[in-house]
Every structure is written in C-alpha cells, then in structure tokens.
C-alpha cells in the first residue's frame, strides 16, 4: 500500500525516528530510557516521539495519562510494529 510506503519513508528520513521505533519495538520505555539506550539527546527523542505519535501516523502511543509530565511511558502501536517489520524485511535498518 502506498500509505505504508509513505510512512516507511517518513521514518527513515530521520535516524532518530528509526532509533526510537527500534527501541520501542523491544518494549515500552520513557524518553530518558530511550535516550540512554540509544545514546542520543533527550531533545531528539522527544521530537521523534512527537512525530511518530502525530495524528495519522500513530506509530507510538502514550501509555500513561496525558496529564502526567514526568515518567511518561511510550509504547509502539500495531501500526508501528508493521512499519518496523517492513523496515527490517526490506533491509532498510
């Protein structure tokens, strides 16, 4: 599907989005845990999470209340899993 390829293209245009999706494919995590695990700045993680969560993209979801400002835990959605699987099966990561 073209939509899937548009989404794949969006992810691979940023190594930070690739890193965040890869880490969340392993299991839910906080932004600081993702930053530590992937050795990237928290600002890059936050920006990547925002893009991956954006309406229409929906590859990542917040697993705690929107009101919670500290210790936010994010997880990968079914769509995010499909995109990650496609990236791996096509040898793009």
C-alpha positions as CSV (number, residue, x, y, z in Angstrom):
1,X,0.0,0.0,0.0
2,X,1.2,3.5,-0.8
3,X,0.3,4.7,2.6
4,X,2.6,2.2,4.2
5,X,5.5,3.3,2.0
6,X,4.8,7.0,2.8
7,X,5.0,6.0,6.5
8,X,8.2,4.0,6.0
9,X,9.7,6.9,4.1
10,X,8.8,9.3,6.9
11,X,10.5,7.1,9.5
12,X,13.8,6.5,7.5
13,X,14.2,10.2,6.8
14,X,15.4,10.6,10.4
15,X,17.8,8.3,12.2
16,X,16.3,9.5,15.5
17,X,12.8,8.2,14.4
18,X,14.4,4.9,13.4
19,X,16.2,4.7,16.7
20,X,13.1,5.4,18.8
21,X,10.9,3.0,16.8
22,X,13.6,0.3,17.2
23,X,13.9,0.8,20.9
24,X,10.1,0.8,21.4
25,X,9.8,-2.4,19.4
26,X,11.8,-4.0,22.3
27,X,9.2,-2.8,24.8
28,X,7.7,0.3,26.4
29,X,10.1,3.0,27.7
30,X,10.4,6.5,29.0
31,X,12.1,9.2,26.8
32,X,15.1,9.2,29.2
33,X,15.4,5.4,28.9
34,X,15.2,5.6,25.1
35,X,17.9,8.4,25.1
36,X,20.2,6.3,27.4
37,X,19.7,3.1,25.5
38,X,20.3,4.6,22.1
39,X,22.9,7.2,23.2
40,X,21.0,10.2,21.8
41,X,20.0,13.5,23.3
42,X,16.6,13.6,25.0
43,X,15.5,16.5,22.8
44,X,15.9,14.3,19.7
45,X,13.9,11.6,21.4
46,X,11.1,14.0,22.3
47,X,10.9,15.4,18.8
48,X,10.9,11.9,17.3
49,X,8.2,10.7,19.7
50,X,6.1,13.7,18.8
51,X,6.4,12.9,15.1
52,X,5.7,9.2,15.5
53,X,2.7,10.0,17.7
54,X,1.2,12.6,15.3
55,X,-2.3,12.1,14.2
56,X,-2.4,10.0,11.0
57,X,1.0,8.4,11.8
58,X,0.1,6.8,15.1
59,X,3.1,4.5,15.4
60,X,3.7,5.3,19.0
61,X,1.3,5.8,21.9
62,X,1.5,7.4,25.3
63,X,0.7,4.6,27.9
64,X,0.1,6.9,30.8
65,X,-2.2,9.9,31.3
66,X,-1.6,13.0,29.2
67,X,-1.6,14.9,32.4
68,X,1.5,13.1,33.6
69,X,4.5,15.2,32.9
70,X,7.3,13.1,34.5
71,X,7.9,9.4,33.9
72,X,5.8,9.2,30.7
73,X,5.9,5.8,29.2
74,X,5.6,5.2,25.5
75,X,4.8,2.1,23.5
76,X,4.7,1.0,19.9
77,X,1.3,0.6,18.3
78,X,0.2,-2.2,15.9
79,X,0.9,0.2,13.0
80,X,4.4,1.0,14.4
81,X,5.1,-2.7,14.6
82,X,4.0,-3.2,11.0
83,X,6.3,-0.3,9.9
84,X,9.2,-1.7,11.9
85,X,8.7,-5.1,10.4
86,X,8.6,-3.6,6.9
87,X,11.8,-1.7,7.6
88,X,13.6,-4.9,8.7
89,X,12.2,-7.1,6.0
90,X,13.2,-4.7,3.3
91,X,16.7,-4.3,4.8
92,X,16.3,-0.6,5.4
93,X,17.6,-0.7,9.0
